[in-house]
Amino acid sequence: MKDQTLVKVIDPLNQETYKALLKKTEDGYRLDRSFQDLSSQEPQYYLSPGWIDLHTHVYDGVANLSVPADEAGIQNGVHLVVDAGSAGEATLPGLRKYVAPAFQTEVKAWLNISSIGLVHLREVATLDHIHVDKTVQAIADNRDFVCGVKVRSSGAIVGSMGLQPLQLAKLAAYEAGVPVMVHIGEAPPLIDGVLDLLDEGDVITHCFHGKIGHPWLKNGRPVLALQKAIDRGVKLDVGHGAASFNNEICRNAIAAGYAPHTISTDVHIRNIRGPVYDLSTTMTKLLACGMPLEKVIGAVTIAPSQILQMNNWCSLNGILDRATLFEVDGQRPEGRDYRDSQGNLLAPEQFIKPFAVIQAGQFTACKTS
């Protein structure tokens, strides 16, 4: 990259979009808005704060379904991946001490209410693996790494346990002073019972899943229990996954004024080769479903950083600590199709494609650039 390059900056912290020169200095890269003679030019690249994927599975080599953090992260423009419940209190040390440090991508974790995490995929079908006191202590001991409690609350996972895993997750989260991320899907339990337990700051992931019992009306408006949850300050997270994103439900909700708060992938070994691929593919789908580009960028930068209480994440002042450069154009990435979890094809007109990251003053090209 040249020592200075014209970029279009999307700054969600100040809610601005503007042109600037990205300049390389002895200390790193910074933005210069003072130029006058280049204002008529159209930049090839956009620049934003570093992207965050709030729902991933990166306990590579240990937990069921996980992928290497850099494949979900820095290679595709994502600075921070948050593992969503691959580890529980008994298995957290391995993720933090051995797996996360092996990658360039920063990692944080939602701690599974099941002590064993995703060693298998029925982790809360019995209460034998749930230890609230140990979970609370693990969060206290790892508060700079653990951002909240993850619980999966759908029929294929909870079995006969119903709402009990979620109730225990809420108890642990309350005692630890952190939010809950709840996976929703097929009943039982019925979605109203799940939503009624959530409070301000909690996160509903897989918010646009297309399974029977989803919380959306045909006109795109939420069912009453979801509307009440949103009014209480509960956050909507995409969590695309292999089975948890429906184009039509998403498009209708956005048209009705209910865009997601955060965009995430739920990337794992069963979807990283499709339909998820990476965060930019999911972002492109939300763009195609009617979410404005500035809102899409906000949903992978400032919105997740607020949930994670990383208040300085989106600063673009001075030497850039973390930023993502990307293109938005009409050229489809080679070999990529855009389908939802039911196989329904989406035909985007514009594609978001990561080009490079700036991380701690260093410029690194993405694998797709």
N, C-alpha and C positions, 0 to 999 in steps of 0.2 A: 504494500500500500504506500502511496505517496506521503511525503512529509506533511502535506496538508490536503484535505479532501472536503469538498462541499457535501454536507449531509442535511437531511431534513430531520429535525429533532422532534420526537414526541415526548413531552415532559409531563407525566401525569401528576407529579407533585404540585406543579404550578398551573396545571391544566392549560398548557400552551403547546402549540405546534409552530415551529419556526425553522428557518435556515441558519446554518452556522458552519464555520470552518472547523473541521476536526484537525487539530495540529499536534504533531509529534514534537515533544520537547525532551530535554535531557532527563527530566523527572518522570515522563510518561506522556499521556495524551490529555488534551483539554479542548474545550469548545470556545470559539471566538465568534461573538455576534457583532463585532464592531466593523466588519467589512462593509463596503458600499457598492463596489463595482460588479459583484457577482449575483446580485439579487434577482436578475432576470433569468438566471440559469436554473434548470431543474436538476436536483441531485439524483444520482442513481440509487443511493442508499439512504435508508432511514437509520436513525440511532435512537435507542431508548435505554432506560435503566436495564440492568441485567434481568433476564427472564427467570421466573420461579415456577416450578411445577409442584403444586401443592399435594398431589396424590400420585405416588409412584411406588414401585416395589423393587428395591435395589439391595436387598440383603443377599448379595450374589454368592452362590455356592453353598448356602445354608438353608434359607427359607424357600418354601414352595413357590415357584413361579418367578423368582426375582431375576433381574438382569443387571449387568454392570452399570454402575452409576454414570460413567462417562458416555455410554451409549444413549442413555436417556437424557444426559446433561450437556456438558460443555461441547461435545462434538456436534450438537444440534442447537447451539445458541443459548442453552439453559445454564445459568450459573449455580442455581440451588435446586436440588430435588429433595422432596420431603417424603420419606418412606412412610406408607400408610398402613401400619400395623403388622409388618412382616415380623417384628420382634415384640415379645412381651417382656415382662419384668425379668423372667428367668434367662432370657436369651439376649437381652439388650447389650450386655457387655461385649459380646462378640461383634455386634454391629458397630458399636462405637469404637472399640479398641483396635479391631483388626480389619474390618471390611471398609468402613467409611474412609479411613486414612489412606487407603490404597489407591484412591482416585483423585483426580484433579478437581472434579465437581464437588462443591460443598454439599453436605448431607445433614439433614435434621430428621426427626422421627415423630410420628404419632405412635404412641405406645399402645399396643393391643391390650384390651382388658383381659384377654386370655394370657396367662403367664408364659405359655409356650409359643405365642405368636402363630405365624402361618407355617408351622412344621407340617401340618396337614390342613385341609380346607373345611373341617368341621370343628373349629377351635372353640366354639362356644355351645356346642350341642350337649355339653354336660357342664355343670357348675364346678366339677372337680378341679378344673384348671384356672379358676378365677379366684384370685387372692387380693382383695381390695387393699389390705394394709401394706402388702409388699409392693403393689403397684404404686400406691401413694409415696412410699419411701423411695422407690426407683426414680420417680419423677423429681422428687426433692433433691436426690443425689446427682441428677443429670439435667438440671433445669435449663442449662444453656444448650442442650442438645434435643431434649424432648419438648415438643410444643403443645401436646395435648393427648387425649385418650381416643383411640380408634375402637369402634365396635361395629360389627356387621350384624344388621338386624333384618334379615330376610329368611324366608322359610327353609330354603335349602341348607342354611347354615345353622340356624338356631334350633331346628327340630322342635321338640316339645317344650323347649325352654321359654318360648314366647318373648315377652318383653323383659324378662329377668336380666339377660346380659346387658341390655341398654340401661336398665335401672341401676345395675351395679357399676357400669361405666360412668353414669352420671354422678353416683356417689363418690367414686374415686376422683373424678374431675373436680367436683365441688371441694373435696378435702384438700386437693393439691392446688386449687386455684387456677385451673386451666380449662380450655374448652373441650368439647367432644366433637369428633368427626364421626357421623353415623352413615354407614352404607345402607341405602334403601333399595328394595327390589321386590321380588314376589312375596305375596302373603302366604301364610301368616308370619308375623303379626300384621294386623290391619294398619294401614298407613296413618290413620288418625291417631291411634294409640302411640305410635312412634313420635309423630310430630308434636303431640301434646306434652311430651316430656322435655322438649328442647327449649333452651333459654338464649338470651342475647349472647352473641359471640360463638355459639355452636354452629357447626357446619354440616349441611346435608350434601353428601356426595352421591353421584349418579342421579342428579336432580331431573335429568331429561330421559330417564330410562323408559323403554316402551313396553314394559311387562304389564300384565293385568294387575290393576290396583294402583297404577301410578297416580300422582296427586294433581293432575291437570284436567281441566274441562276441555271440550273440543274447540271452544272459542279461544283457547290459549290462556285463560285465566286459571288461577290456582283454586283447588277445592278449599273449602272454608278453613279446615285445619292448617293448611299450608299458608293461606293468607294471614291467619292469626300468628303463625310462627314467624313469617316475614315481618309482620308488624312489631313483633317482640325483638327483632334484631337478629334473627337466625339467618345465616348466609347460605346462598345457593352455589354449589360447586359442580362443575360438569362431570369430572371423573369418567371420561368416555368409556374405557374398558372394552373388553371383548363382547359384552352383552348389555351395555348400560347407556347407550346413546341412540336416540331416535330423531332423525332429521325433522320430521313433521312436528313432533311435540316441541322441539326446540324452536323452530321457525314460528310456530303459532304463539308460543310464550313470549318471544322477543317482540313480535308484532303487537302483542297485547300490553307491552311495557314491562315485561318481567325477564330482563336479561340476567344471566348469571353474575354473581359477584366475582367468582374466580373461574378460570379455565384451567383444567388439569387433564392429564391423560389416563391415569390408572394403568400406566404402561407395565407390561410383564411379558413373559416369554410366549404367551399365547396370542399376543396382539402386536408385538413390536414389528412384525413383518406384515402387518395389516390386520384389522382396519385402522389401528391407531398410528403406527409408525413412529411419530414423535410429536412434540408439543406444537410445532409450527403447522403440522397437518390439522391438528384439532383446532388451532386458531383460525386456519383457513376455512374450516367448516362453519365456525361461528360467524365469520365474516360473510360467508355465503348465505347464512340463515338470517342476515339482516342486522347484525351487530356492527356499529360503526368501528372503523379501524382504531380510533383513539380509545374507545371503550374496550376493544379487544386487548390492546396493549396494557391498559390499566388493569385488566383482569389477570395479567401474568406478571405484574410489577407491584404497583402500589397496594392493590387489594390484598394479595397474599402476604405482602410484607407487613401490613397492619395486623392481620390475623396472627402472624408470627412475632409481632411486637418488635420488628426490626425497623425502627423509626428513621434511620438514616439511609436506608437501602436505595431510595430513589433520588438522592442528591446528585446533581450533575454539575455542581460548582467545583472550580479548581481542577486539580488532576483527577481524572476519572478513575474511580476504584473498580467499578463494575458497569459494563455497558454491553449491549448487543446491537450489532449492525445487521440490517436485513434489507431485503428487496421486497417490493410488492408490485407484481406485474401480471400480465396475462399469459405467461409461459408456464405451462404445467411442468412440474419436476418429472424427469424421466422415470418411467416405471411406476408411477404413483397413481392410484385411483382413490376416489373419495366416497366411501360408503359408510353408512351408519352400522350399528351393531346387528341390525336385522338384514343387512346386505342391500339396503336401498341406496341407489346411486345418487350422489349429489354432483351438480355440475357448476363448480365455482367459476366465476369470471376473472377473479383476481386471486393470486397465490402468494402467501407469505413464505419467504424463504430466507433462513438465516445465512449470513455471509461470514461473520467473524464475531469474536468476543474480545473485549478489553477487560483484563482481569489483573488487578494489582499492577497496573502500568504496562502490562504485556499484551501485545496484539496476537491473537491466535485465530487462524482461519478455521471455519467449520468444515466438517467432512463433506458437506453437500455443496460447498461453494466452488 
